[in-house]
Amino acid sequence: MADQITTRLLRLDSCAVSDALDKLGLPAAVTGLPPRSVVRKIAGKVHTLKLVAKDQAPPATGAPRHLGTAAIEASQPGEIIVVEQRTGIDAGSWGGILSLGAKVRGVAGVIADGPLRDVDEAREFDFPVYSRSTTARTARNRVAEAATDVPVQIGEITVRPGDYAIADSTGVCFLPAAQAAQVVAEAENIAMREAAMGKALLRGERITEVMGANYEKMLERK
Protein backbone atom coordinates (compact mmCIF):
# COMPACT_ATOMS: atom_id res chain seq x y z
CA MET A 1 0.00 0.00 0.00
CA ALA A 2 1.35 3.42 -0.99
CA ASP A 3 2.34 5.76 1.84
CA GLN A 4 0.73 9.18 2.18
CA ILE A 5 3.53 11.09 0.44
CA THR A 6 3.38 8.76 -2.57
CA THR A 7 -0.42 8.99 -2.77
CA ARG A 8 -0.24 12.79 -2.77
CA LEU A 9 2.61 12.87 -5.29
CA LEU A 10 0.59 10.80 -7.73
CA ARG A 11 -2.04 13.57 -7.78
CA LEU A 12 0.58 16.12 -8.82
CA ASP A 13 2.87 16.53 -11.83
CA SER A 14 6.59 17.15 -12.19
CA CYS A 15 6.07 20.85 -12.99
CA ALA A 16 4.29 21.62 -9.72
CA VAL A 17 6.87 19.61 -7.77
CA SER A 18 9.77 21.29 -9.58
CA ASP A 19 8.26 24.70 -8.80
CA ALA A 20 7.92 23.72 -5.13
CA LEU A 21 11.55 22.59 -5.03
CA ASP A 22 12.56 25.93 -6.57
CA LYS A 23 10.55 27.86 -4.00
CA LEU A 24 12.18 25.95 -1.16
CA GLY A 25 15.68 26.42 -2.56
CA LEU A 26 16.16 22.74 -3.41
CA PRO A 27 17.46 21.26 -6.70
CA ALA A 28 14.63 21.27 -9.24
CA ALA A 29 13.67 18.83 -11.98
CA VAL A 30 16.12 16.72 -13.99
CA THR A 31 15.55 17.04 -17.72
CA GLY A 32 16.46 14.60 -20.48
CA LEU A 33 15.03 11.45 -18.89
CA PRO A 34 11.88 10.79 -20.95
CA PRO A 35 9.63 7.74 -20.70
CA ARG A 36 11.00 5.11 -23.08
CA SER A 37 8.41 2.35 -22.72
CA VAL A 38 5.10 3.12 -21.04
CA VAL A 39 3.97 6.73 -20.89
CA ARG A 40 2.73 6.72 -17.32
CA LYS A 41 3.50 8.88 -14.32
CA ILE A 42 5.30 7.13 -11.48
CA ALA A 43 5.97 8.30 -7.93
CA GLY A 44 7.27 6.68 -4.78
CA LYS A 45 10.20 5.99 -2.48
CA VAL A 46 13.42 5.04 -4.20
CA HIS A 47 16.06 2.36 -4.03
CA THR A 48 19.32 3.21 -5.76
CA LEU A 49 21.77 1.32 -7.94
CA LYS A 50 25.23 2.60 -8.84
CA LEU A 51 26.99 1.18 -11.92
CA VAL A 52 30.64 1.70 -12.84
CA ALA A 53 33.01 0.62 -15.59
CA LYS A 54 33.86 -3.06 -15.26
CA ASP A 55 37.50 -2.37 -14.34
CA GLN A 56 36.33 -0.16 -11.45
CA ALA A 57 33.99 -2.76 -9.93
CA PRO A 58 34.62 -3.86 -6.33
CA PRO A 59 36.01 -7.37 -5.84
CA ALA A 60 33.32 -10.01 -6.31
CA THR A 61 32.32 -12.10 -3.31
CA GLY A 62 29.94 -15.04 -3.18
CA ALA A 63 27.96 -16.41 -6.09
CA PRO A 64 27.75 -14.38 -9.32
CA ARG A 65 24.84 -11.95 -9.30
CA HIS A 66 23.50 -9.88 -12.20
CA LEU A 67 23.46 -6.13 -11.76
CA GLY A 68 20.13 -4.76 -10.58
CA THR A 69 18.82 -7.93 -8.99
CA ALA A 70 19.64 -6.84 -5.43
CA ALA A 71 17.78 -3.57 -5.97
CA ILE A 72 14.71 -5.45 -7.17
CA GLU A 73 14.76 -7.77 -4.18
CA ALA A 74 15.18 -4.81 -1.80
CA SER A 75 12.15 -3.02 -3.26
CA GLN A 76 8.63 -3.07 -1.92
CA PRO A 77 5.56 -2.76 -4.17
CA GLY A 78 5.11 0.80 -5.39
CA GLU A 79 8.76 1.81 -4.94
CA ILE A 80 11.06 3.08 -7.71
CA ILE A 81 14.57 1.96 -8.67
CA VAL A 82 16.96 4.79 -9.58
CA VAL A 83 20.07 3.83 -11.55
CA GLU A 84 23.30 5.75 -12.13
CA GLN A 85 25.26 4.69 -15.21
CA ARG A 86 27.33 7.79 -16.00
CA THR A 87 30.46 5.99 -17.12
CA GLY A 88 30.26 7.27 -20.69
CA ILE A 89 30.29 3.66 -21.86
CA ASP A 90 27.56 2.78 -24.36
CA ALA A 91 26.09 -0.15 -22.46
CA GLY A 92 22.76 -0.95 -20.89
CA SER A 93 21.97 0.17 -17.35
CA TRP A 94 18.69 -1.78 -17.33
CA GLY A 95 17.19 -4.51 -19.53
CA GLY A 96 14.24 -6.71 -20.33
CA ILE A 97 14.56 -9.51 -17.79
CA LEU A 98 15.16 -6.91 -15.08
CA SER A 99 12.00 -5.10 -16.17
CA LEU A 100 10.01 -8.32 -15.90
CA GLY A 101 11.50 -9.13 -12.50
CA ALA A 102 10.71 -5.64 -11.24
CA LYS A 103 7.18 -5.84 -12.63
CA VAL A 104 6.56 -9.14 -10.84
CA ARG A 105 7.94 -7.62 -7.63
CA GLY A 106 5.49 -4.71 -7.89
CA VAL A 107 8.10 -2.02 -8.53
CA ALA A 108 6.42 1.15 -9.87
CA GLY A 109 9.14 1.86 -12.43
CA VAL A 110 12.80 2.70 -13.08
CA ILE A 111 14.61 6.00 -13.59
CA ALA A 112 18.05 5.53 -15.17
CA ASP A 113 20.69 8.14 -15.87
CA GLY A 114 22.14 5.88 -18.52
CA PRO A 115 21.15 3.78 -21.56
CA LEU A 116 18.16 1.41 -21.54
CA ARG A 117 18.10 -1.94 -23.35
CA ASP A 118 15.07 -3.97 -24.44
CA VAL A 119 12.65 -1.06 -24.76
CA ASP A 120 10.08 -3.17 -26.60
CA GLU A 121 10.12 -5.78 -23.84
CA ALA A 122 9.52 -3.16 -21.16
CA ARG A 123 6.62 -1.89 -23.27
CA GLU A 124 5.17 -5.40 -23.58
CA PHE A 125 5.44 -5.81 -19.80
CA ASP A 126 3.64 -2.47 -19.30
CA PHE A 127 6.59 -1.39 -17.17
CA PRO A 128 7.61 2.29 -17.07
CA VAL A 129 11.29 3.12 -17.57
CA TYR A 130 12.67 6.64 -17.84
CA SER A 131 16.23 6.82 -19.16
CA ARG A 132 18.91 9.10 -20.59
CA SER A 133 19.18 7.10 -23.83
CA THR A 134 18.70 3.68 -25.39
CA THR A 135 21.14 1.07 -26.63
CA ALA A 136 21.26 -2.54 -27.78
CA ARG A 137 24.70 -3.04 -26.19
CA THR A 138 24.88 -5.38 -23.21
CA ALA A 139 26.39 -4.41 -19.88
CA ARG A 140 28.34 -7.68 -19.80
CA ASN A 141 32.09 -7.05 -19.83
CA ARG A 142 31.41 -3.30 -20.00
CA VAL A 143 29.81 -2.09 -16.77
CA ALA A 144 29.21 -3.63 -13.36
CA GLU A 145 27.35 -2.97 -10.15
CA ALA A 146 29.28 -0.97 -7.59
CA ALA A 147 26.62 -0.91 -4.87
CA THR A 148 22.92 -0.91 -4.08
CA ASP A 149 21.21 1.65 -1.84
CA VAL A 150 24.01 4.20 -1.82
CA PRO A 151 23.93 7.85 -2.94
CA VAL A 152 23.82 8.16 -6.74
CA GLN A 153 24.18 11.06 -9.14
CA ILE A 154 21.22 11.72 -11.45
CA GLY A 155 21.78 14.80 -13.58
CA GLU A 156 23.11 17.35 -11.11
CA ILE A 157 21.25 15.87 -8.15
CA THR A 158 22.46 13.45 -5.50
CA VAL A 159 19.71 10.91 -4.78
CA ARG A 160 19.74 8.80 -1.64
CA PRO A 161 17.83 5.61 -0.81
CA GLY A 162 14.58 6.52 0.91
CA ASP A 163 14.18 9.78 -1.02
CA TYR A 164 11.07 10.22 -3.16
CA ALA A 165 10.76 10.60 -6.92
CA ILE A 166 8.09 11.64 -9.39
CA ALA A 167 8.50 11.17 -13.14
CA ASP A 168 6.18 12.03 -16.00
CA SER A 169 6.42 13.02 -19.65
CA THR A 170 7.79 16.47 -18.74
CA GLY A 171 10.53 15.71 -16.24
CA VAL A 172 11.82 13.88 -13.18
CA CYS A 173 11.99 15.31 -9.66
CA PHE A 174 13.63 13.97 -6.53
CA LEU A 175 12.49 14.95 -3.04
CA PRO A 176 14.89 14.53 -0.10
CA ALA A 177 13.22 12.28 2.44
CA ALA A 178 13.49 14.80 5.27
CA GLN A 179 11.78 17.53 3.24
CA ALA A 180 9.37 15.46 1.14
CA ALA A 181 6.27 16.42 3.13
CA GLN A 182 7.13 20.11 2.90
CA VAL A 183 7.77 19.88 -0.86
CA VAL A 184 4.50 18.04 -1.48
CA ALA A 185 2.50 20.56 0.56
CA GLU A 186 4.03 23.44 -1.38
CA ALA A 187 3.40 21.67 -4.70
CA GLU A 188 -0.23 21.09 -3.74
CA ASN A 189 -0.60 24.81 -3.01
CA ILE A 190 0.92 25.71 -6.38
CA ALA A 191 -1.31 23.23 -8.22
CA MET A 192 -4.39 24.61 -6.44
CA ARG A 193 -3.54 28.17 -7.40
CA GLU A 194 -2.92 27.19 -11.02
CA ALA A 195 -6.24 25.33 -11.10
CA ALA A 196 -7.97 28.49 -9.89
CA MET A 197 -6.30 30.41 -12.72
CA GLY A 198 -7.62 27.89 -15.22
CA LYS A 199 -11.13 28.34 -13.88
CA ALA A 200 -10.77 32.11 -14.13
CA LEU A 201 -9.80 31.82 -17.80
CA LEU A 202 -12.82 29.60 -18.47
CA ARG A 203 -15.02 32.27 -16.86
CA GLY A 204 -13.75 34.72 -19.45
CA GLU A 205 -11.21 36.69 -17.43
CA ARG A 206 -8.31 38.19 -19.39
CA ILE A 207 -5.13 36.13 -19.38
CA THR A 208 -3.02 39.24 -18.72
CA GLU A 209 -4.93 39.69 -15.48
CA VAL A 210 -4.97 36.02 -14.52
CA MET A 211 -1.23 35.61 -15.14
CA GLY A 212 -0.25 38.94 -13.64
CA ALA A 213 1.86 39.91 -10.66
CA ASN A 214 0.31 37.27 -8.42
CA TYR A 215 1.43 34.47 -10.76
CA GLU A 216 4.90 35.92 -11.33
CA LYS A 217 5.53 36.12 -7.58
CA MET A 218 4.12 32.67 -6.81
CA LEU A 219 7.56 31.07 -6.43
CA GLU A 220 9.16 33.78 -4.31
CA ARG A 221 10.73 32.35 -1.19
CA LYS A 222 9.13 33.32 2.08
Number of C-alpha atoms within 10 A of each C-alpha: 8 14 10 10 18 22 13 17 27 15 11 19 23 26 20 22 28 24 21 27 25 17 19 18 11 17 18 23 24 19 13 15 23 20 22 20 21 18 16 15 22 24 29 30 26 31 27 29 28 22 24 21 19 16 11 12 14 12 7 10 7 5 6 7 11 12 22 25 16 16 20 25 12 14 20 18 15 19 27 31 27 29 27 23 27 21 14 10 15 20 23 23 32 26 21 19 13 17 27 18 15 26 19 13 17 17 24 23 26 25 28 25 23 26 25 28 22 20 22 13 16 23 17 12 16 17 25 26 30 29 24 21 18 18 16 14 16 17 23 12 10 16 23 22 25 18 19 23 19 13 17 23 17 23 16 10 16 12 26 22 20 18 19 25 27 26 30 21 15 16 21 28 23 29 27 18 19 11 14 19 17 15 26 21 16 20 25 20 15 21 20 13 15 17 12 13 18 14 13 15 15 10 9 8 13 12 12 8 13 17 13 11 10 11 14 9 9 15 16 10 10 5
